[in-house]
């Protein structure tokens, strides 16, 4: 370990060790004085340290509809770490931002990123926080661009080794150390508890913290983790390729993947799923909570003869089954899990569902067959495997020091299969050696929800932040979490820890969560 790493490790030991009581905390520093913040072993440049007045917060892109959120007065600190010139003469730096509320509750939260990062999102902490935000609740909140700047899905920064490492986990680790010290300077004491919350790339980052830095965070929420992107992309290409087998062609001979199934055909599939699985939770409400018990087979929709209204042709049934089953090699080895049959798999608005051919844009030349063996080999190359977090299932250090870990995943997520997260979760108990795993980690599936939020019919508003705080600080494990959603006003349901699901009690208002219990 080099000198800088040793300093960082010692600093983290100090910050996360025995913390002083609030009453004995020394006076902190002013916001403006943080412009001169420095930390031994870190090349830091603070570019902003300003007091921010209380006011409304802009909703982040892709956030589900909800009431407006007002942020409290706070000090905003922004800066960079390790500014340098990288491969090809390209400039790099780890950008970071920290929000320090005037009325601090003693807690610190790291806000996970999204996509390929590359932008410095305002540190608010609104993900999975219900109708408020971590900052509005009094948390000090940090965010980072993970070490590069860019937009969209431009992955050229991965050509630079250090930039790739920063994106994968090092930037979050460095910003954690720096941000916690900024918090300590501001308030005169370090955080009493530290939390990490993120979804997609932020969910992968959350997993990285539990796996590689088990002492950094007391509570972690990992949503729809992008833990095996090379394989999840393979699964999407697999599904699109299956649909290409029945897709029509345009005038130039290009396959129109999204037209492989008509709107009526997709509705037929969803109606078939509901007929098979909706009532398993005791209530026909268009929501499938008994995910594990759903055994829908598209073959029940096959026409007896020629294609007709109200049934699928034999040529359509096989691609639907194939797409949902996930990619397999020529020998039948499953290389990525399949997808659950759920009500959002045929969505064509917003993020398309699995049966809308989301990976093959309209008019793109594409074949109707796929060499999974070759794709599997390509997914194992060095660059693709850099972000693989699926193999790290021994979290004995994190669990041993009392860490708590919550997973949440939309059942209709087309980018990352909820089945992959379920499989990872079920490996934790085996490899961590802590029985039962529910004593320190829990998984919640959200019916109808797509990637991190959204869906035509779903309850995608819930408060995982309060749940993880209560578990860490009051030892109250989340036995259920109430969910609501803009698509179903007046409706609520409990989200239950896997493998349990919400089951109607047989009496009471079927629209309200109080009328349901968590059962296996």
Buried (B, 14 or more C-beta within 10 A) or exposed (E): EEEEEEBBEEBBEBBBEEBEEEEEBEEBBEBEEBBEBEBEBBBBEBEEBEEBEEEEBEBEEBBBEBEEBEBBEBBBBBBBBBBBEBEEEBEBBBBBBBBBBEEBBBBBBBBBBBBBBBBBBBBBBBBBBBEBBBBBBBBBBBBBBBBBBBEEEEEEBBEBEBBBBBBBBBBBBBBBBBBBBBBBBBBBBBBBBBBBBBBBBBBBBBBBBBBBBBBBBBBBBBBBBBBBBBBBBBBBBBBBBBBBBBBEEEEEEBBBBBBBBEEEBBEBBBBBBBEBBBBBBBBEBBBBBBBBEBEBEBEEBBBEEEEEEEBBBEEBBBBBBBBBBBBBBEEEEEBBBBBBBBBBBBBBEBBBBBBBBBBBEEEEEBEEEBEBBEBBEEBEEEEBEBBBBBEBBBBEBBBEEEBBBBBBBBBBBBBBBBBBBBEBBBBBBEBBEBEEBBEBBBBBBBBBBBBBBBBBBBBBBBBBBBBBBBBBBEEEBBBBBBBBBEBBEEBBBBBBBBBBBBBBEEEEEBBEBEBBBBBE
